[in-house]
Each structure stands twice: as C-alpha cells, then as structure tokens.
C-alpha cells in the first residue's frame, strides 16, 4: 500500500486471480456473448428451454391482454356484441380448423 493504488483483486496472490475471473465465453452477467450464425439456433433453443415457464406466463398475459382489448372494442360498437356471442363464434370455428389441419 506504499504506492497508494487500490489493492488488486488477487490481494497479492496471483493464483487467486484465476478464481475471480469468469470462464471463457461468459460475461459478468452470466450470459454468453452473441455467437456466430451457425450456433444461433442452438443458442435460441437453449434460451427457450431455460426460460420456458417464464415464456408461458408472458404469452398468456399477452393473449389475455389482446382478448381484453378485443372485448372492449366489440362492446363499444352499436349494438354491442356480448362475450357469449364471441365465445360461440370462436367455438364454431375450432372444428373447421381441425378438419383443415387433419386433411
């Protein structure tokens, strides 16, 4: 401490410096840096697999927000469309979708 500079992270022991540095490919936030294009699909799959539950919650919140917006828009027209009519229309389209998918 004679020079007045702050102590190094190794605190005078060079072997400790290896323990304090993150492994190669990992940043200080613990996230791997952007990879080349050939590994992009693998990285996206890893992110989706690691955050699947969170993505389900985000997707459900987005879907319910859009449904809420649609219901408000349908309620504002004259005469208003009830939620029952919207549900009935939706349920009548599902069998048609299934028929078209499985043909």
Buried (B, 14 or more C-beta within 10 A) or exposed (E): EEEEEEEEEBEEEEEEEEEEEEEEEEEEEEEBEEEEEEEEEEBEEEEEEEEEEEEEEEEEEEEEEEEEEEBEEBEEEEEEBEEEEBEEEEEEEEEEEEEEEEE
